[in-house]
């Protein structure tokens, strides 16, 4: 058996995988995000460890005892700052935190190698500008920093006592030379850091250490190996077999991602497309990211007093897909691809006396779909043209949303077994590879559950809807603080 642990934004998920590649059991433990000021998004690192222990405890003790290796995945970019005693110096600044716009502009202008070697524009979501913000605004905290870890790697430290990370997650710090797959000294120096502050680097299936004796005892495991794993998107890709050039996925989690695997390093920073290492050796990927996706449905369910998201989707299904609903901008946390605008805001336009919860729910799903379509266009501009998209994440549970997505993106969607498990499944698969199981078997795409094709009746409708969506965003720019048009 293999254990995969995903340290997400809203929950920690644990999954046990059989040697035959079947999902045997899953468990989750919730997490909360702190937003004490506008644009801020933080979490207490110790909450990740508490939730990890809870999620693992939620799995069968009999199955846990059979685990022979563990893989980790997690939310990317989170700046976790540790002192000399490995204690967090402050709450971790998360991937969807937008406070560091000024630091981004400064780093970008003074250090063009962030693009040439880091492979990406300097954006508030990445780790480097978060550290620069701490250096400028919390100098006493910065002076005490001895290690900088990503969220899943803090959990790894609690599990093994080792400072280690994988290439895919580390590429999202902006301190990695993405083509060379190594820390870049000039980029670290730009933020007042050096290699001593960084964890050791490993490829995803490589073993980084073993469970500490006390953790193994608490979890009912032997002192099993813990492999490097991957950032949540790369691990999610491994989970559904998106490995070879041309393979691609769309992830509907807290954020929304379109991810395309490549066998060479590619970059298109001008469209805010990310170029990162994959979680497997000699593989890379390009990725578009929107900061709010399935989380928009959580927001809409609260707004409309629905019992839960499932009820909101049910109401949306009862609406006429060919009718004209309100237009929704899903920029509740700013946006990355293609706008790179931390000050972008959500909007719901076109309400009437007749607008009901179902109309709002449908508008939200369509707005997220239009945002993902913008991201797909940006990926194509990078010279990567994926065909069908595998769907992963919590949003993959809704075939109705799938019909909207397929028609708005005008692509074929593939839903595979275990797609809603997401990155935790990929982490477990990487653990299996670490034990020398045949990768061609372990990493083979899971069985197809169903497929969704674009609906010709909707594709033309959505072309018009997408133009309304773009026009609405453009019209909001003059009123947004911090944007060039403000």
N, C-alpha and C positions, 0 to 999 in steps of 0.2 A: 504494500500500500504506500501511497505518496500523499503528503499533506501540502496543499497550497494555501497560502495566507495572503490576502489582499488588504492592504491598509488604505481604504478609500477615504473619501471626504465625509460621507454621511454614515458610513458603517465599516467595520472590519468583517470580512467574509472569509470563512475557512471551508475548504473542500477536501474530501478524501477521494483519491483516484485509485482504482484497481490497477494491477499490472497489465490488464488487458485494455486499459484506457477508459474504463467506464466510471462515471461519477457514482460514488457509493453513498455519500452523505454530505450535506452542507449545513452550515450554521452561521449566523450573523450576530453582531453586537453593534448597537447604534453609537454614533458619534454626533457631537454638536459643534457648530461653528460659531465663534465669537466675532461680532462686528461692532466694536465699541465706537468707531468713528466712520464717517462716510469713506468709502473705498477700501476700508480695512477688512481683512478676513484672516482669522487666526485660530489656532487650536493649541491646547496644552499637550506636549509630547507624551506626558505620562498617561493621558487619556488613551492614546494609541495602544500603549502597552496593557492598560487595564482592559480595553475592549478586545485586544488580541487574546488575552488569557480567557476572557469570557467566551469568545467565539470558539476557541479550542475546547473549552470545557463543555460546550454544547454538543460536541461530537461524541459518539459512542465510545466508552472506555475500551471496549473490546476491539473496535476498529483502530483506535489510536495506538494500541499496543502493537499493532502489526505494521505501523509506519516505519519505513526504512530510510526516508530522506524527505527533506522539506524544501520548498521553494517559496520565494517571497515576491510579491508585486506591491505597487502602491502608487498613490497620487504623486505626481511629479512636482518638482520645483520648490517644494516647501523648505524654507530656510530654518534649519534646526541648529541652534547655536549652543555648544556645550563648553563648560568650564574645565579646569584641570581635573576635577573629580567626576567628569562625565555627567554632570547635572545640567539640565536646560537653564540657560541664563534668562530666557524670556519665552513667551508663547511663540510657537513657530508661525512665521508669516507664510501664508498659503499661496497656491498657484493662482487663485482668482482675486488676489489682493492687488489693488490698483494705485497704491500711495506713491510709487517711486517713479512717476513720469519724469520729473526733473532730473533724477539720477540717470534715467535711461538716455535722455537727450545728451547729457554731459558725457557719459561713457561712450555713446555712439560717435560723438563728434571728436573726442580725444583719442579713441582707440579703434580705428577702422578694422583692425584684425578681429574684432568680435564678429564681423561679417565674413571676412576672408578665411579665418580659421575656425571660429565658433560656428559659422554656417548659418547664422540667424540674425535678424534684427534684434537689438536690445529692447525688450518689452518688459513692462512691469510684472508680468507673470513669471519671468525667469528668476533664478536664484541670485545671480550676480547683482542686479540693481537693488534687490532687497537688502543684501549685505551692505551695499554702498549707502543705502538709506540709514541703516543702523549706525554705520561709521559716522555719518553726518549728524544724526539726530539723537543717538544714544551712545556717545563716545565711550562712556565707562563700560557699557556692555561690550562694545566692540573690543576694547583693550583686554577684556577677560576671555575672549574666545580662544579656545584651544583646538576645537574640532568643529567642522561644519558638515552635517549629515542631512540626507534626504529622509522623508518620513519612514519609509520601509526600512532604511538602514539604521535608524534609531531603534526600531523594533529588533533588528538583527543584533545590534549591540546588546540589548537586554537579553536576547536569547543566547548569544554565543560569547559575548565579551570582545568581539572583533570589530574593527573599523574596516568596513568593506562596502563596495558598491559595484553595480554592473554598468556596462557601457551605455545601454539605452537610457537609463535614468540619469546617469551623469552627463549625458549629452545635453540634457535640459537645464543644466546649471549655467551654461555659456562659458564655462572654464575648460571645456574639453575641446581639443583639436579633433573635430568629428571625423575627418578623413583619416588621420593617423591613429585614432582611438587611444589617446593619451592625454593627460593633463597638459595644458598649455601655460607655461610659466609667465609669459607676458600678460595673459588675460587674468591670471591669479594676481599678479603684481598690480594690475590696474585697480584692484579692489583691496589692496593692502594685505593680501594673503600670499601663502606659498604652499608647496606640496605637503609640508608638515601639518597643515590644517585639513588636508583632504584624506579620505579613506583610500585604501588600496583598490585598484581596479581589476575586475574580472569579467570574462565573458559569461553570459547568462547561465549556461549549464555547469560552470566551474564551481567547485566546492570552496566556500569561504571560511568554513569552520564547523564546529559541532555544538550541539546543545550543551549548555552548562549543566552540571550534575543536578543542581537544585531545580532548574526549569524542567529537565527531563523527568525528575521524580514527581514534580507537581502535575505534569501533563500525562504521566503514565507511559512514557516513551523511553527507549534506550537513548544513549547519547548519539543520536543520529546526525548525519551530515546535513548541513544547510547550504544550498547552492545560491549563487548570486541572484538569480531571478531576473526581473525586468521592471521597467516603468510600466504603469498600468496599461498604456496603449500597446506597447510592444508585447507585453505578456498576454493581453487580450487577443492580439494577432496570432501568437503561438497557439492559443487555445482553440482557434478555429482554423488553423493550418494556413494562415496568410503569411507565407514565408518566401515563395518564389517571386521573381519579377512578374508584374502583372496582377498578382494577388492583391486584393484590397478589401477593406471593411468600412462600415459606418458604425460608430459606437454611440449609443443613446444612453448615456449615464448622466451624472450631474452636469457634465459638459457634453458637447457634441463634437465628434471627431470623424474625419475621413482620413484613412491611413492606407498608403500604398507601398508595398515592399519593393525594394530595388536591390540589385547586386553591385551597384556602384554608388558613390557619394554624389548626390545632386542637391542643388540649392536654388531657391527662388525667393530670396528675402524681400524683394520688392513688393510681393503680394502677401507678405506676412505668412508665407508657408514655412513650416519648420522642416529642417533637415537633420535627422538624428540617426544614431546607430540603432540597429535592430538588437534584439536580445539573443541573437545567434551570431557566431563568428562570420566575418566577411559578408555581412548583410547590413543594409541601411534601409531607411524608409523616409518618405516625405509625408507630411501630415498637415491638414488644416484643422484649426481648433476654434470652436465657438464656446464661450465661457459658460453659457447657460443653455441646457437642452431639456432633459427630463425634469430638471429642477424647475423649469417654467411651468410644468404641469402641476407640481406640488404647490407653487405659488397660486396658480389659477384655481385649484381645488379649494384652497383657503379663501380666496377672494369670493368665490361663488357659494361658499358654505356647503360644499359637497362633503359627503361622508368621507370620501377618499378619492384618489386619482381614478380608480376603477369606475366609480360612479360618474365622474366627469367624462371619461371616455365613452361610457355607455350613452350618456346624454348627447355627446357629439356624434355618435354613430347614427342617432335618430334624425340628424339634420340632413338636408339635401346637399350633397357634395357639389352639385352644379350651381347652387345658389351663391350669392356674393356675401360672404361674412365680413366682420370687421377685419382690419389688418393689424397684426401684432408684430412689434419689434422685440426680439428676445434678448435684448441687451441689458439684462437685469444686473449684470456685474461688469459692464463695459464689454468690449469685444476685441478679439485678436484678428483672426483671418476673416475677410481681407482688410478690415479697417484699421487695425492696430490703434484703437481708440479707447483708452481706459475710462474716458468720460462719456462714452456712448450710454444711452439710457433706454429702458424699455418704453413702449408706447402701445396703446390699444385705441385704434382710431376707427370711426365709422359706426358708433353705437346709436341705436334708436330705441324707442319705447318697446319694440318687439324683440330686442336682443335678449336672449336667455343664456343660462349657463352652458348649454350645449353649443351654442354659437361661439361663445368665448373659448370653450375647450377646443373646438375645431380650429378657430383662428390661431390659437397658441400652437397647435400641432403643425399647422401650415406655415406659421412664421418660423418655427425651428427648421422645417423642411427647406424653406427659401434660404435661410442662413447657411444651411449645409450645401445647397446648390451653389451659392457664392464660393464656398470653400472648394467644391469640386472643380469649378472653373479655374481657381487659382492653382490647384494641383496640375490640371492639364496644361496650364501656362508654364509649369516647371518641366514640361516634356514627358510627363507620365500620364498615360491614358488608360486608367483601369476600366475593365469591362463590368462584370457583375460585382455587386458589393455584398459581402457577408455582414449580417446584422448581429451586433452583440450589445450587452448592457441591459439594464432593467427595462428600457423602452422596447426591447425586442419581444416582450410579452404581448404587445398589441399588434395584431395583424391589420387592424383598421388604420393605425398610424403607418403601418407598412404600405398600405395602398396609397396613402397620401405621399409618402416619401418617394415611392417608385415613380409616381406620376410627376411629382415636382422636380425630381432629379433626372427623370426620363432614363432610368437604369433598372436592370433586373436585380432583385434582392433575393438573397439566399439566407434562410434561417436554419441553423444547425442545432443538433442536440447539445444542450448545455450552454447555449448562447447567452442566456441570462445570468449564468455563473460568471462569465466574463474573465477578467484578469486572474482570478484565483485559479481557474482551470489551467491557464497557461503557466502559472507558477508551479502547479503540481506536475504538469508535463515536463517542464524544465528540470524538476527534481528527478523525474524518471530518467531523463537523458543523462543526468549526472551519475547515475548508477549503471551507465553503459548499456541501457536498453536500446535496441535498434531505433535510431531516430526516425527512420523512414516509416516505422510502424507507429511509434508514440506520437509523432508530429503529423500524421496523416489527418486530413480534415475529418471531423466527426460526421456522422450520418446527417443527411439533409432531412429536416422535419417538414418543411414546405417552402415554396417559392412564391414570390409576388412579382408580377410583371406590370409595367406601366399600363394604365387604363387610357386608351386613345380618347375616350370622352373627356378625360380630365387634363391631358397634357396641354391642350390649347388654352383651357381655362386657367391653368396654373402659370402659363407664360404671361398672361395678362395680370394675374395676381402677383407674380413676382415683380413685375414692373411697378405696380402700386407699392409693393414692399420697399423697393429701392427708392422710389420717389419720396416715400414717407421718411426714410432715414435721412435723405438729403435735406428735406425740409426742416428737420430737427437741428441740424448742425449749428445754425446761428445762435441757438439758445443754449448750447452746451458749454459749460465752463471748461476752459483749458484746451479747447480745440482751436485750430487755426482760424476757423470762420467765426469764432465767438467775438 
